[in-house]
């Protein structure tokens, strides 16, 4: 509740940045990505789906990069460190295990992907 009040009292530019930082990955992208990861883990992924998985992963990474850029911009506007902004707004990055492009599964840090 306290965090929501902070957000509402922010200057317009900062409020907009925070909305962009906390925006979810579009549900259709996330659902398709999750399905393809599941198929990959079951070894039922076709070559075409494999390429789609790579493309979706790149799209999600681009979204995460944009979030990090917006977070950096917000920190500069507030004249604070990234860690301080993350703490102030209780933003928690999450490390997820996702399928990689090779035959193994790797840990891939999807910065800010949990910020929804």
Secondary structure as UniProt FT lines:
FT   HELIX           2..8
FT   HELIX           12..22
FT   HELIX           27..41
FT   TURN            42..43
FT   HELIX           47..78
FT   HELIX           82..88
FT   TURN            89..90
FT   STRAND          94..99
FT   STRAND          105..110
FT   TURN            111..114
//
